[in-house]
Structure formats: C-alpha cells, structure tokens
Amino acid sequence: MPETIKKMHIPTLLIWIAVFEAISASIGMSTQSAVDGWYAGLVRPSFALPNIVFPVMWTILYALIASAGYLLWLHRTQESGGAAWWGFVLYMAFNWSWSFVFFTWHQLLAGFVWIVIINILALAMIVLCWQRDRRPALLLLPPLCWTLFAAVLNAAYWWQNK
C-alpha cells in the first residue's frame, strides 16, 4: 500500500458507520408502511428470504460500506482517489434511493434497473481501488454480492407481478 494513503482514525470511522446506519434506519422506517402493505401483497418468488433478514444484512453491509467510504474519503484528493470518491458518492445516492423507487413508488422494473446501476457502480469502484488500496475494494465485495442477489430477486418480483 502506498505510503501516501493515510491511516484510519477509529473515532472518525465509528462516526461514519453511525451516520450510515442512522440514514439507512431512517430510510427503512420511512418505507416500512409500504413493506407491510403493498410489498406484502406481491407474489413472492420461491427464493425470497424472510423480511427480517434484510435489516440484519443491511446493518452489517452498511458498516462495511461506511468503512469503504471513509477510506475513499481519506485519499479522495490524491492521484486517482477522486474518481473512486465521486463514484462512491454516486453509488450511495443510488443505493439509498433504491428503497424509494421500489417500495414507495412501487416501481419494480425501475427498481431492477436502479439496482443494476448500483452493481455497476460498486464494481467500478472495486476496480478503481484494487491497485491503489485494496481495503475499500474488499469491503465493497460483500455488499456487491448482496446487491447482485437483490437484483435477481428484484427482477423476479417484477416478472411475477407485472
């Protein structure tokens, strides 16, 4: 790892994680009525997981995503670090807004397209980070795997409920 990459400051990292968890929890609370109402009435794909799995998984994944974001933020002004940082900002904008597209606006096909974009952005950041600092790349692998599964699930919901 290049010496120019700054070391992590644990209290600041914990603040990043807390902020990401708070934002995701508030999004979850704001879409809960749609989950309990509209979403509950959809035809479920056979491989759909119980609803309780999602907040548990996202709590873990947002801690990883926040940690990756913090590392990207640390070297955002260094050579090639800016592209990964702004890719991360765009990734989070799409990530946090997917719930509104899918649950609030009931847009199953648009939700699928949205989550494909999320996956492309995550993959792009992983590739950008791999040579420079593998820590953010490795931290983003589990969320990418989860959203790849979520994309298949989203597509199945759209197909079965169109």
Backbone bond lengths (Angstrom), bond angles and torsions (degrees), N, CA, C in turn:
res aa  C-N    CA-C-N  psi(-1)  N-CA   C-N-CA  omega(-1)  CA-C   N-CA-C  phi
1 M - - - 1.450 - - 1.526 108.05 -
2 P 1.332 117.67 133.59 1.470 120.21 -179.39 1.520 111.93 -60.37
3 E 1.335 115.24 145.81 1.454 119.96 -179.94 1.523 112.24 -65.39
4 T 1.334 117.36 -21.02 1.455 120.50 -177.57 1.528 112.59 -71.83
5 I 1.320 117.31 -15.07 1.461 119.75 178.81 1.523 108.66 -76.80
6 K 1.302 114.43 124.20 1.461 119.94 -175.69 1.528 111.15 -72.31
7 K 1.304 114.80 154.46 1.462 121.26 176.80 1.530 109.60 -78.27
8 M 1.316 114.53 153.61 1.459 119.45 179.51 1.529 110.81 -74.22
9 H 1.310 115.15 144.70 1.455 123.35 173.79 1.527 105.68 -108.58
10 I 1.326 117.16 106.11 1.468 122.58 -169.73 1.530 112.98 -55.88
11 P 1.356 120.99 -45.81 1.471 118.35 178.67 1.534 112.84 -58.96
12 T 1.327 117.16 -38.12 1.469 120.07 178.75 1.526 110.12 -68.32
13 L 1.322 116.90 -40.80 1.468 120.65 176.29 1.528 110.42 -59.21
14 L 1.318 117.87 -42.95 1.472 121.11 179.81 1.529 111.27 -64.25
15 I 1.323 117.09 -34.88 1.468 120.16 175.55 1.520 109.80 -65.32
16 W 1.331 117.60 -43.60 1.463 120.99 176.90 1.522 110.24 -56.50
17 I 1.322 116.56 -47.78 1.469 120.30 -178.90 1.517 110.32 -62.63
18 A 1.327 117.67 -44.92 1.469 120.87 -179.64 1.526 111.55 -61.12
19 V 1.330 116.73 -41.31 1.471 120.30 179.34 1.525 110.45 -65.21
20 F 1.316 117.60 -44.80 1.468 120.91 179.15 1.521 111.28 -62.85
21 E 1.319 116.89 -41.82 1.467 120.68 178.20 1.530 110.72 -64.94
22 A 1.322 117.41 -40.22 1.474 120.82 179.28 1.526 111.18 -65.63
23 I 1.315 117.18 -43.25 1.464 120.32 178.86 1.521 109.63 -63.77
24 S 1.315 117.65 -46.48 1.474 119.43 -178.70 1.525 110.94 -65.74
25 A 1.325 118.00 -37.37 1.470 120.32 177.57 1.523 110.91 -65.39
26 S 1.321 117.29 -39.83 1.472 119.07 179.31 1.533 110.87 -67.70
27 I 1.321 117.09 -36.35 1.471 119.69 175.75 1.525 109.31 -65.67
28 G 1.312 116.56 -43.36 1.465 120.25 177.38 1.516 112.65 -59.55
29 M 1.325 116.60 -42.34 1.473 119.79 178.44 1.525 111.24 -67.03
30 S 1.325 117.03 -36.94 1.470 119.21 -177.67 1.528 112.50 -73.69
31 T 1.321 117.87 -20.78 1.468 119.97 178.85 1.530 112.60 -104.63
32 Q 1.318 118.13 0.70 1.462 121.70 -175.49 1.528 113.01 -59.78
33 S 1.316 117.90 -38.75 1.473 118.80 -179.18 1.526 110.97 -64.37
34 A 1.338 117.68 -34.96 1.470 120.80 176.44 1.524 110.82 -69.89
35 V 1.328 117.01 -35.24 1.468 120.73 177.71 1.522 109.12 -65.12
36 D 1.332 116.07 -45.20 1.463 120.46 -178.55 1.528 112.73 -72.33
37 G 1.316 116.95 -27.36 1.466 120.48 -176.70 1.517 112.28 -101.24
38 W 1.312 116.21 -88.53 1.461 122.60 -174.36 1.530 112.49 -54.87
39 Y 1.316 117.74 -51.42 1.468 122.28 -176.73 1.528 111.65 -62.35
40 A 1.322 116.67 -39.27 1.470 120.89 -179.86 1.530 111.32 -62.93
41 G 1.332 116.99 -25.15 1.456 121.03 -179.75 1.522 114.45 -86.33
42 L 1.318 118.09 -4.25 1.460 120.86 179.98 1.526 111.15 -77.20
43 V 1.323 115.81 155.26 1.452 121.23 171.91 1.528 106.94 -72.11
44 R 1.333 116.22 123.78 1.468 121.35 -176.43 1.522 110.65 -89.16
45 P 1.315 117.33 133.68 1.467 119.54 172.34 1.536 109.71 -62.23
46 S 1.305 116.88 152.99 1.463 120.77 -176.68 1.524 112.96 -62.38
47 F 1.337 117.61 -25.43 1.462 120.83 -177.82 1.530 112.98 -97.94
48 A 1.333 116.70 9.50 1.471 120.06 178.60 1.524 109.61 -64.90
49 L 1.313 115.48 136.88 1.460 121.64 179.91 1.525 109.97 -84.77
50 P 1.324 117.82 158.12 1.468 119.76 174.51 1.530 110.16 -59.22
51 N 1.322 116.61 145.14 1.470 121.10 -176.20 1.524 113.31 -56.45
52 I 1.318 118.61 -30.66 1.461 121.44 -177.24 1.537 111.83 -65.03
53 V 1.320 117.83 -23.30 1.468 121.15 -178.87 1.533 110.90 -65.76
54 F 1.318 117.23 -34.66 1.467 120.36 -172.66 1.523 113.96 -66.03
55 P 1.322 120.97 -49.77 1.468 117.87 178.36 1.528 112.84 -65.08
56 V 1.318 117.62 -32.24 1.469 120.30 177.89 1.527 109.37 -66.09
57 M 1.331 116.77 -49.17 1.456 120.59 179.98 1.526 111.55 -62.39
58 W 1.345 116.41 -45.42 1.462 118.74 -177.58 1.523 112.55 -66.81
59 T 1.312 118.17 -28.84 1.465 120.20 175.75 1.532 109.32 -63.14
60 I 1.311 116.41 -45.16 1.465 120.98 178.07 1.530 110.19 -66.37
61 L 1.327 116.22 -46.93 1.461 120.47 -175.88 1.524 112.23 -66.05
62 Y 1.335 118.04 -37.84 1.463 119.09 178.63 1.524 112.00 -67.88
63 A 1.323 117.73 -28.78 1.466 119.29 173.82 1.531 109.66 -65.93
64 L 1.324 117.28 -40.70 1.466 120.88 177.11 1.526 111.36 -66.89
65 I 1.329 115.88 -44.12 1.468 120.68 -179.79 1.528 110.49 -63.36
66 A 1.330 116.74 -43.59 1.468 120.48 178.74 1.529 110.50 -61.76
67 S 1.311 116.73 -40.21 1.465 120.78 178.74 1.530 110.76 -64.06
68 A 1.330 116.67 -42.51 1.469 120.30 176.64 1.520 110.16 -63.32
69 G 1.321 116.27 -44.01 1.464 120.52 179.27 1.513 112.19 -60.88
70 Y 1.307 115.96 -40.96 1.464 119.98 178.26 1.527 110.54 -61.33
71 L 1.324 116.64 -45.04 1.469 120.15 179.07 1.527 111.24 -63.62
72 L 1.317 117.25 -40.07 1.468 120.49 177.76 1.525 110.62 -65.62
73 W 1.324 116.28 -38.88 1.458 121.28 178.85 1.533 110.50 -63.55
74 L 1.329 116.87 -37.14 1.467 120.59 -179.62 1.519 112.35 -59.17
75 H 1.324 117.14 -38.74 1.462 118.33 -177.93 1.523 112.55 -117.72
76 R 1.328 116.12 34.04 1.468 121.52 -179.74 1.520 113.28 -68.12
77 T 1.331 118.30 -24.77 1.464 120.41 -178.00 1.525 112.39 -96.62
78 Q 1.323 117.06 -4.21 1.454 119.87 179.84 1.521 110.22 -83.81
79 E 1.311 116.32 166.04 1.460 121.98 -177.80 1.532 110.69 -50.68
80 S 1.295 116.26 123.92 1.468 126.97 179.84 1.526 113.95 67.04
81 G 1.314 118.82 -4.25 1.458 120.53 177.53 1.513 112.79 -72.65
82 G 1.325 116.79 -27.19 1.461 120.65 -178.77 1.512 113.22 -64.84
83 A 1.325 117.00 -39.52 1.471 120.37 -179.82 1.526 110.28 -62.94
84 A 1.313 117.33 -44.58 1.464 120.80 179.25 1.536 110.38 -64.75
85 W 1.337 116.73 -40.66 1.470 120.32 179.75 1.523 110.74 -61.75
86 W 1.335 117.32 -49.83 1.460 119.39 -178.37 1.529 111.51 -69.35
87 G 1.325 116.69 -30.27 1.466 119.58 171.78 1.513 111.10 -62.72
88 F 1.332 116.24 -39.19 1.464 121.05 177.89 1.525 111.01 -65.24
89 V 1.318 117.45 -43.09 1.472 121.26 178.41 1.527 109.86 -58.91
90 L 1.327 116.81 -45.91 1.462 121.32 178.14 1.526 110.91 -64.06
91 Y 1.325 116.48 -42.51 1.465 122.19 176.98 1.525 110.95 -56.11
92 M 1.321 116.46 -45.91 1.467 119.25 -179.02 1.521 111.92 -68.73
93 A 1.325 117.70 -35.78 1.462 120.07 176.94 1.527 109.86 -60.58
94 F 1.313 116.78 -44.72 1.472 120.19 177.78 1.523 110.81 -69.75
95 N 1.325 117.35 -41.48 1.456 121.62 -178.31 1.527 111.17 -60.10
96 W 1.326 116.40 -52.59 1.459 119.66 -177.11 1.525 112.77 -70.25
97 S 1.312 118.15 -26.29 1.470 118.72 -178.38 1.526 113.38 -86.75
98 W 1.335 118.00 -13.52 1.473 119.84 -179.38 1.525 111.43 -55.94
99 S 1.317 117.80 -42.86 1.473 120.69 -178.31 1.517 111.98 -57.83
100 F 1.325 116.54 -36.98 1.466 119.45 179.01 1.518 110.70 -71.09
101 V 1.328 116.93 -41.58 1.466 120.84 178.48 1.527 109.53 -60.29
102 F 1.307 116.72 -49.09 1.458 121.54 -174.64 1.534 112.25 -77.03
103 F 1.321 117.27 -57.17 1.462 120.79 -172.54 1.521 113.70 -82.05
104 T 1.316 118.05 -48.48 1.465 120.40 -174.39 1.520 111.86 -74.80
105 W 1.344 116.40 -44.72 1.467 120.06 -176.21 1.523 112.64 -94.92
106 H 1.348 116.86 -2.29 1.477 122.89 176.46 1.524 112.18 56.78
107 Q 1.303 116.89 38.09 1.468 121.93 -177.56 1.531 109.98 -102.50
108 L 1.319 116.19 87.97 1.461 120.84 -175.92 1.530 112.18 -67.23
109 L 1.319 117.78 -45.77 1.465 120.15 -179.97 1.535 110.68 -69.06
110 A 1.319 117.05 -44.33 1.470 119.66 177.53 1.529 110.25 -62.73
111 G 1.332 117.19 -36.35 1.461 120.54 176.10 1.517 111.51 -61.45
112 F 1.339 115.73 -39.87 1.467 119.43 177.44 1.530 110.63 -63.68
113 V 1.315 117.43 -47.52 1.470 121.01 178.73 1.528 109.15 -60.22
114 W 1.326 116.64 -42.18 1.468 122.43 -179.90 1.527 110.69 -58.75
115 I 1.328 116.14 -45.75 1.464 119.03 -176.27 1.533 111.30 -73.81
116 V 1.313 118.03 -27.33 1.466 120.39 172.60 1.533 109.03 -64.20
117 I 1.324 116.74 -41.83 1.471 120.57 177.11 1.531 110.16 -62.66
118 I 1.322 117.14 -41.47 1.470 121.32 177.03 1.529 109.89 -57.12
119 N 1.326 116.40 -44.65 1.465 120.58 -179.37 1.520 111.95 -66.42
120 I 1.320 117.47 -39.79 1.468 121.01 177.72 1.522 110.05 -63.34
121 L 1.324 117.01 -44.09 1.465 120.96 178.71 1.530 111.31 -63.26
122 A 1.334 116.73 -42.70 1.473 119.99 178.83 1.525 110.43 -62.41
123 L 1.310 116.55 -44.23 1.462 120.44 179.44 1.532 110.87 -63.62
124 A 1.315 116.91 -41.17 1.472 120.61 178.43 1.523 110.73 -61.61
125 M 1.315 117.42 -41.92 1.465 119.90 179.13 1.524 111.42 -66.68
126 I 1.320 116.66 -39.34 1.459 120.50 178.32 1.530 109.61 -60.73
127 V 1.322 116.26 -45.21 1.465 120.71 179.39 1.530 110.20 -64.15
128 L 1.338 117.53 -45.05 1.466 120.70 179.90 1.525 112.22 -60.97
129 C 1.320 116.33 -36.63 1.467 120.50 -175.70 1.520 113.41 -83.99
130 W 1.310 117.86 -23.38 1.464 120.99 -167.71 1.527 113.16 -54.60
131 Q 1.316 118.36 -46.76 1.460 120.72 -178.04 1.527 112.95 -77.09
132 R 1.303 116.92 -29.16 1.454 122.74 -172.02 1.524 112.83 -86.88
133 D 1.308 116.54 -52.96 1.462 122.71 -179.04 1.522 106.45 -155.25
134 R 1.292 116.56 108.02 1.471 120.52 -174.41 1.522 113.59 -73.49
135 R 1.313 117.47 -14.39 1.474 119.13 -177.61 1.523 112.02 -57.82
136 P 1.356 120.64 -52.92 1.466 118.37 178.81 1.527 112.18 -63.24
137 A 1.329 116.31 -36.54 1.469 119.70 179.43 1.527 110.55 -61.10
138 L 1.313 116.52 -46.46 1.464 120.51 -179.56 1.525 111.71 -66.84
139 L 1.329 116.81 -36.94 1.467 120.51 178.34 1.531 111.91 -66.15
140 L 1.327 116.81 -28.11 1.465 120.36 -179.04 1.529 113.70 -86.95
141 L 1.320 118.03 -9.40 1.469 119.83 179.14 1.537 113.57 -63.92
142 P 1.346 120.02 -48.80 1.471 118.35 178.32 1.539 113.16 -60.65
143 P 1.351 119.62 -43.84 1.472 117.71 175.90 1.535 112.19 -61.15
144 L 1.337 117.60 -37.51 1.466 119.69 177.62 1.528 110.15 -62.78
145 C 1.311 118.26 -45.26 1.471 120.75 178.20 1.525 110.91 -59.07
146 W 1.320 116.21 -42.87 1.468 120.51 -179.73 1.530 111.05 -64.94
147 T 1.329 117.43 -44.44 1.465 118.85 -178.25 1.528 112.04 -74.80
148 L 1.322 118.40 -21.59 1.468 119.63 170.43 1.530 109.37 -66.15
149 F 1.339 116.14 -44.61 1.470 119.91 174.73 1.533 110.08 -62.15
150 A 1.325 116.82 -43.99 1.465 120.94 -179.47 1.527 111.28 -62.09
151 A 1.326 117.80 -33.68 1.467 120.89 177.60 1.526 110.31 -65.09
152 V 1.326 116.90 -43.01 1.464 120.81 177.97 1.528 109.35 -64.01
153 L 1.314 116.55 -43.12 1.462 120.91 178.45 1.525 110.90 -63.26
154 N 1.319 117.10 -44.84 1.463 122.35 178.19 1.528 110.07 -58.93
155 A 1.335 116.94 -45.20 1.469 120.96 178.86 1.516 110.56 -61.35
156 A 1.325 117.18 -41.10 1.467 121.08 179.35 1.528 111.28 -64.92
157 Y 1.326 117.08 -41.22 1.476 120.14 175.31 1.528 110.28 -59.90
158 W 1.336 115.91 -45.54 1.459 118.75 179.71 1.527 110.39 -61.28
159 W 1.331 117.67 -47.33 1.452 122.00 -176.58 1.520 111.51 -61.94
160 Q 1.321 117.28 -41.99 1.463 121.25 -176.11 1.532 113.65 -80.66
161 N 1.327 116.52 -12.42 1.470 118.51 -175.29 1.518 112.59 -123.66
162 K 1.336 118.17 16.53 1.466 119.28 -178.56 1.507 111.25 -81.02
